Amino acid sequence: MQKLDYSYYYSKWHSNSPDAIEREVNFCIDLLKPYIKRGKHQSLLDVGCGTGLAMLAAQKLGVEHVCGIDVDPAQSETGQSRGLDIICVEDTIDFLAKQSAQFDIVLCMDVIEHVDTRSQLSFTQAIYRTVKLGGNFLCTVPNANSALAMRWRYNDFTHCSSFTEHSLDFLLHHSGFIDINITSMEFLSRPKFWYLPVAGSRHWWAFCFFRWFWRLQVMAELGPRAGRITPLSLNLLGYASK
């Protein structure tokens, strides 16, 4: 299979400037904070870690042992240049098979959708085996319920699938995980001065209006009860235990 330079795509959306890195790391901190227990000795593996932004966030949250793997050499090298423990692997499933019950937390952020659908179950089962008993798995994937689901699915040439809350739950369940929780993962948060007529608040109110409109459409299609609880964010976040 031909190797692709994923950094070509990645650079269109992510800058290596210090300010941009700080913003993205802070976003990851806010995302991971509810799932990482401070003051507890923990080991974490980031599967498909890219340049290591989530790893930097985990370190700032106090995780003692943080390592990552990725199949892209350029992405791995960037993360390594930041002093991170990243291994560039040829075959992720093969590497994970040698890491039985090694980690308290395993991350897989925006990765599963890049795996061929015929291999996704084997991929997540391999991740399951790396988690310690009582440990946790956290993943994010594109949400097929989103108003921009088609763009989010096909914007990246290397995407193989998208998910609903039900299909992600199905995948994690059949990988062996328990206590599965699938929630929305929002990229936009309410600005501090959301009530003032400034650029940030205008964006926020436009977001709220069109999200409300999409919610009405989903309720009309699925019925009020199902429509009210369907997650509509661009991404889904899955959290599960072993």
N, C-alpha and C positions, 0 to 999 in steps of 0.2 A: 504494500500500500504506500502511495506517495506521501512523503512527509511534508506538512504544510507549516509555514512560518506564521504561527498564531499571533506573534507580536505585531504583524502588519495590521491585523484587525484591531487588536487590543489598543494600539496607539491612537486609533481614531476616537476612542472614548476615555482614555486615561492618560494623563500627563505625568511626567516624572519630575515636575517642579516640586520643590519642598512644600509649598502651600497646598498643592493638589494632593500630595501624599498625606499630609496632615489631615486634610478634610476627609479623605477616604478611610484613613485609619480611625478617625473619630467616629465616622459612620459605623464602622465595624465594631468599635467598642460599644456603642449604644445597642447594636444588634445582639452582640454576644453577652453583654452584662447580665441579663436575666438568667442565663444558662450556665454561668461559671461561678462556682462557689469560692469566694475569697478566703484566704487563710488556710487552705487545704492543699496538701501536696498532690499535684495532679500532673499527668502527662497527656499531651494533646498531639494528634496527627491531623494535618490538613491535607486531604486527598485532592489533588488538582489545585495546588496552592497558588499557582501563577507566580506573581512577583512577591508574594508573601505579606500582603497587606493585612489579612486576617490573622496571620501569625504575629505580626507586630502588635495588633490589638490584643491578642491573647497574652502576650508578654506583659503589656501594660496593665492587664487585669490580674496579673500575679501568677499566671500558670508557670510552673517551674521548668518543665521540660516540654519544649515546643519544637516539633519537626514537621517537615512537609515533603510531599513528592509531586512531581509534575512530569509530563511526557514531552514538554516543549523545552528545548535547550536554551533558547534565548530568554524565556520567562524565568527558568531556573537560575540562569546566570545573574539576572537582575536581582533576584531575591538573595542569592549568595553574596552579591556585592554589598548587600545591606547587613551582612553578618549573620544571616539566617541559616539554620541547618536544613538545607533543601537537597534532596537527591533527585536527579533527573533519571527517570526509569524508562525502559523500553516497553514493558508490559505491566500495567498497574495491577491487574488481577494476580499475576504471577508474583509480584513483589509482596502484595498483601497476604498471600498464602503463607509467607514465611514470617508473619508478624502476629501469630496467634495470641489473643488476649493480652496485648501489650499496652493498651491505651485507655485512660479514663474517659477521654472525650475524642471523638473523631468528627471532623468537619468535612463537608463536601459542598462547597459554595458555588452554585452555578456550574455544575460539572455533569450531573447525571444525564442531562439533556444532550450532552455531547457524545454519549455512549450509544452505540447501535442498539436499537430496541431488542434485538435478539440476544444481546449480551447484558442488558441492564440488570436482570435478576441475578446473574452470576456476579456482576460487579458489586451490587449491594449486599449479596450474601458474603462475598469476600470481605467487605467492610465490616459486616456483623462479626465475623470471626476475629477481627483485630481488636474489638472492644472488650474490655474486661467485664466480668460479671458485675452487674450493678452500674456499669458505665453508660454513657449516653452518646447518641448520634444526632448531629444537627446538619440539615441540608437546606439549600434553597434551589428552586427550579422555576422555569417560566409557568405562569398561570394561564391555562386555556380559557378561564372564565373572564379574563380581562377584556376590556373594550378594544385594546390594541394587541390581542393575543396573536393574530396572524403576523403582524409586524415583529412582535417579540420572538415568535417562533422562527421566522425566516430571515430576520435581520442578520443573523450569524450563519454563514454558509455551513459551519460545522455542527449546527444543531440537528439532532435526529428526532426530537419529539418535544411535546409540551405536556402539561399535566393538569388535571383537576384535583381537588382535595381528595376525591374518591380513588383516583388511579394512583396517586402517591401513597395513600394509606394502604392500598392493595399491595403495592410493591414492597413497602417496608414490612408489612405483616408477613408476607411470604418470604422475606429475607430472615425472619426470626425475631424481629423487634417486637417489644411490648410497650404498653402505655404510650401509644402513638398519638401525637397532637399535631394537627395541620392548621396553620393560621395564615393570615395575610402578612406579607412583608412589604411595607410601604417605603418608597424612596423619598417621599415628600412629607415633611412634618409641619405642623401649624407654626407659622412665624410668631415671634415674641409679640410684635405689634400688629397682629392680624386684623385688628379693628380700624387701623389707619389706612387711608387711600394712597398707599405707596406700592412700588413695583412688586415686592414680595407678597403683600397681602392680596393684591389683584390676582396674582397667580394662584394663591391659595383659594380664593373665592371661585375662580373659574374651575379649578380642580374639584371643589366641593359640588358645584352646580352640575357639572357633567358626570361626575360619579353618581350623584343622586338620580340623574336622568337614566344612566345605564342600569342602576339598581331597579328602577321602575320597569325597564324592559325585561330584565331577568325575572322579576316577580310575575310579569305578565306571561312569560313563557313557561316558567317552572311552577307557578303558583305562589301565593303570598308567603306561605310558611317556608318553603325551600328557598325562595328568592331572597328573603330577608337575611338568611344565614350563609348564602354563597359568598365566598371570598372573591373580591373583584380587583385586588391589587395586581400589579404587573408580575410580581413573583409570589410564590408560596414558600412558607417556611415549615419544614417538617422537623419535629423533635421527638425522639423515641429513646427507649431504654433497652438494656439487655438483661 
